[in-house]
Amino acid sequence: MPLYTYKAIDGDGKSVLGRTDAVNLFDLEQRLSRMGLDLVTGAPSAQKSRLIGGGKVKRADLINFCYHMEQLSSAGVPIVEGLVDLRDSTDNLRFKEVVSGLVETIEGGKSLSQALADFPEVFSKVFVSLVRSGEQTGRLAEVLKALTESLKWEDELAAQTKKLMMYPAFVGSAVLLVTFFLMIYLVPQMTGFIKNMGQDIPLQTRILIVVSGLFVDYWWAILAAPFALFFGLKAFIAADPRAAFLFDHVKLRVPMIGPILRKIILSRFASSFALMYSSGITVLDAIRSTEEIVGNKPMENALHTVGQQIAEGKNMTLAFQEIGLFPPLVIRMLRIGENTGALDRALLNVSYFYNREVKESIDKVQALIEPVMTLVLGAILGWVMLSVLGPVYDTISKMKF
């Protein structure tokens, strides 16, 4: 079915741009009419993606989708009717477009998981695999409920990370502004006075004058350097897999941040693995899926190796243990889960433990950031004051009254 780009008018008279499948322009008009939109112009699109600018599907939309479908599925409401209700109630135009596409695809004879797979920009492979497993086992409502909890945890974790970064970003900006003020305005004002004293200038003062000169002459380069470094490093990592692997390895070794990142990765692995295993997905398929979501190259390689060893017949716990990247707690819980047949519950215990550890670690790091930033600012101010006032004090002390 061709993909059409359209311009339409909604009920409030606002212009809406989008893409959707349609047989022809008449079919496009009918589909938009069911979405509460009036077609203005439409034409076949050469692009594969249905989603264009003007908004995006957020994690909150996915949480609402899973919760809404879980509630209606538990109540016995047909999937198409549930999707129609969701389409009519959502305010996000991009998500409304996605849900409309799901309705059209399911009415065309496909299952929910097959319809979700048509929107890889919104629904990940793991998401689609879990829904497919729920359909096959008759536990779709349970899977959707588990997905809701998983997405809520990811949203909470993202909020905590944002909270952790906001304060140092604010204080760091303040330190940067103060440093620029001192180096570009205050120090040059004092430099001429110090040089006219006619005495030897101390080393720290000479260093300060040189640094101030660099700020005055190359302030644009100093401001651009962090951005150039960031985008250059990002491009290098994207172009070289070895660089990406090394960068992810180094991130796990960074003081304070590295241990938190490791706990986040382990928690994501444990919760996702448990969710997939409890949904009826085999161990090997679950391991292959977790490779895509841990977000760390060394851990991805480790899980890939574990999957290969299990496929060759090795015991799962032993395969994880020999890799050397998983801590004793994870190995112990895997062993207990294997022996008792409750692998999902054992891994959920791991996830719960690391979730709590992540929250406590973030709170500790946040408590340390304030005094560290204060010390940095105090050190800069102290150095400037010592370098500027030191020669003045020496001159005054040598004067005879």
N, C-alpha and C positions, 0 to 999 in steps of 0.2 A: 504494500500500500504506500503511495507516495507521501512525502512529508511536505506540508504546505506552510509557508510563512504568511501570517495574516495581520491586518490591522483592524481592530474592532472598537466598538463603543459599549461601555458597560451601562448599568442602570442609572448611574449618577452622571452620565454624559462624559466620562473620562475616557481618553484614548488608551487602548491596550494593544501591545505588540506581543506576538507569540508564534509558536510553531506547534502543529499537531498533524496527526495522520488523517488523510481523507482520500476518498476515491476520486472525487472531482470537486469543483467549486460548489455545486449544489449540496453535496455531502458535507463539505466544510461549513457551509452556512447552517445546515441542520445541526451539526455538532456544536457549533458556537451558540446557536439558539438555546440548546439544552443547558449550556453553561451560563445563560443569562446575558449573552453578548450579541450585538448586532454587527454583522460583517460589513466592513467598509471596503477593503481591498484584500485580495489573496492571490498567491502565486506559488507554484512548486518551488521547493527549496533544495539546493544541492547539498546542504549540510546535513550531517547525520543526527546531531544533537537537537532535541526538541526545545531545550531551554535556552533563552537568550537573555539580554540585559533587562534591567528594570526590577530586579529582585532575585532572591535565591531561596532555596528550601533550607531552612535552619533545622538544627537538632530539635528545637522545641516543636516544630511541625511534625517531625518523625515520632516524637514521644506522643503527641496528640493522635497521630495516625494509629500507632500501635494500641494505645489505650482505648480509643474509639472502636477499633475493629475487634479488640479482645472482648469488650463489654457486649457488643452486638452479636459476636460469634457465640459467646456463652449463652446469650438469650435466644439463640436459634434463628436470628435474623439472617437472611441470605446475604452473601458477600456483596453482590451488586447493589442491593438496597442500602447496605451499610456505607458503601463507597459513595453512593449518590447523596446520602445524608451528610457525609463528611464534605463532599464537594460543595454543597449548598451552604455549609456553615463556616467554611474556612475563609479568612480574609486575605491570605497570601495568594496573589494572582498566579504566581509560578506554581505553587503547590496545587491550586485549583486546576491548573492546566495538567499537572501530572496525574491527579486523581481522575480527571476526565478521560485521560488516555488509558488509565487502568480500566475504567468502566467500559470504554469502547473495545478494548482488547479482550476482556472477559466475556462480553456479550458476543464477541466474534468466535468464542469457543475455547479460548485458552484458560488455563488455571491461574490462580492469583500469583503464584511464584513465577510463572512464565510471563505474566504481565509486568511484574516487578522487574524482571530481568531486562525488559525493554528500556528501563531508565537507570542505566549504570551510574549516571551522574548523581542520582539521589539514593539509590538502594545498593549497598555493597554486595559483593559476592557472598559474604558470610550471611548477611541479612536474607538474601534470596535462598541460600541453602537451608537456613533454619526454617523459613516458611515452607519450603518444599518438604522438608522432613516432617513438619507439623501436619501438612496435608496428607502425606503418605501414612502417618501413624494415627491420624484422627485426633491429634492433640494440638490443633492449631491455636485454640484459645490459650492453652498453657504456654505455648511458644511465644505468642504475642505478649502475654503478661511478662514473661522472662525478658523479652526484648525491651519492654517498657522500663523495667528495673535497670537493665544494663545501660540503656540510653540515659536514664536519669543519673546513674553513677558517673557516666562520662561527662554529662553536663555539669554536675557538681564538681568534678575534678577540674574541668576547664575553668570554672568560676574561681576555685581555690588558687589555681596557677595564675590566673589573671590578677587576683588579689595580691599574690606574692610579688608579682612583677610591678604593680602599680606604684608602691611606695619607693622602691629603689629608683624607678624611672623618674619619679617626681623629684626626689632628693638629688639624684644624679644630675638632672637638668638644672637644679638650683646651684649645685657646685660648679657646673660648667659655666653658667652665667656669671657667677661671682668671679671665677677664674678669668674669664674674658674681660670683665670690668677692670679687674686689678691689672692685668697684663697690657691691655690696650689703652686704658685711660690713666689710672693712678700711677703706675710705675713710670711711664714716660714723663709724667709731671715732675716726679722726684729725681729722675736721672740727671737732668741738667744741674740741679742744685747740688747733688752729690759730687758730680765731676768738678764743679767749681770750688769745692772745698780745698782743693790743692793738696790732698793727702792720698796715701795708698788706699785703693779700694779693696775691701776684703773679698776673698774668693767667692763666698756665697752671694755677695752683691753683684760681682761680675757675671756669675752664672744667671742671676735674676735678670740682669740687663740684656744678656744674650737671648734668654727665653722670651722676654718681653718684645725684643726686636723681631723675633720669629713670628710671634702672634700678630704684631702690627703689619708686617710685610706679607705674611702668608696665612692670614686668618681664614681665607676662603678654602685653602688646602686643608687646614686643620679641621674645618667644619665638614668638608667633603670626604675626608679620609675614612671615618667610620662607615659611611654609606658605601664608598668604593670597596672597602674591605669586605663588608657584608655581602654585597651583590657579586663581587669577584669570587669569594669563597663559595657562595651558593652555586654559581655557574661551574666552578671547578669540580665541586662535588657531584653535580648533575652529569658532568661529562665523563668523569672517571670513577668507575665502581670501586676501585681500590681506595680512592680518596674518601668516598662515602663510607666505606667500611672502617677506615682509620678514624674518621671524624666521629662516628657512632661509638667506636671503642674508647676514644678519648673522653667523650661526654660521660661515660660511665665511671671515669676515674677522677672527674673534677671534684674537689673537696666540697662537701655540703650538698651540692646539686646532684652529683653522681649517684650517691646512695638513694636519694629520693626518686631519681629517674629509674633506677633499677627496680625499686619497689613498685613504681607505677607500671612498669613493663610486666613484672611478675604477676601483679594483680590483674592486669588486662588479660594476660595469658590464662591464668587460672579461671577467671570468671567466664571467659569466652569458651575455653575448653569444656568446663562443666556444663555450660548452657547447651553446647552442641551435643555433648555426650548424652545428657539427659533427654534431648530431643530425638534421640535415635540415630544420630550420625555416628558412623564407625570411628574407632580411635585413629586410624590412619587418615581418614578424611578430615577429622577434627584437627589433627596436627598440621596437615597441609593448609587448612584454612587459617589457623592461628599464625602461620608464617606471614600472612599478608597483613595482619593487624597489630603485631607487636611493635612495629615502627622502629626497629633497631637491627642493623645488618648483622652484627655478630650473633644476636639471638635468632634471627631468621635462619642463618647458616646452621646454628646448633639444632634448631627444630627440624630443619631439612635432613640433617645427619641422623637425628633420632628416628624420623620417619623411615629412612632407608634401613636402619638397623632393625626396627620392628618388623618391616616388611620381609626382612631376611630371616625372621624367626627369633630374634633376641627378645628377652624379657623387657617389658616397657620400663620398669623402675631401673633396671640395670643400664639400659640405654641412656636414660636421663642422667644417671649418676656418672657415667663415664665421660660425658661431655664436659663436666666441670664448671658450667656456668650457672647451675641451679643450686641454691643453698640447701642445707640439710633439711629445713622445714618442708620444702617442696618435695624432696625425695622421700621423706618420711610419710607425708600424706599420700603420695602416689603409691607407696608400698601398702599402706593401710587400705586405700581404696581398692587396690588390686586384690588384696586378701579377703576383704569383706564383700566385694561386689558393689560397693557404694562409692565409686570413683567420683561421681559428680558432687556428692556431699562433702567428700574429703577436700576436693579442689575449691568448693565454696568456702570452706573453713580457711583455706590459704588466702583466698581473695578477701575475706572479712578481716583477717589479721593484717594483711598489707594495706588495706584501705585505712584501717585505724592508724597504722604506722605512718602512712603518707600524711594524714591530717596532722598528727603530732609533730612530724618532722617539719612540715611547712610552717606550723606555728613557731617552732624553735628557730628556724632560719629567719622568719619575719622578725622575731624578737631580737636577733643579732644584727639585723641590717641597720637599724636606727643608730646604735652606738658606733658601728663601723663607719657609716657615712658621716657621722658627727666628728669622728676622729680624722677622717680624710679632709673634711673642710677645715677643721682646726689646724691640721698640719700645714695646709696650704697657706692659711692666714698667718700662722706663726712664722713660716719661712719668709713670707713677704715682709712682715713687720720687722723681723730680725735683720733681714738684708737691707731694708730701707732705713730703719732707725738706728742700726748698729753704727754706721759711719757718723751719723749725726751725734750720737752719744759720745763717740770717741773724740770728736772735734770739741764738744762742749767740755769734756773732762780735761782736755789739754789746755784749755784757756786759763789765763791767770787774771785774777781780778784784783 
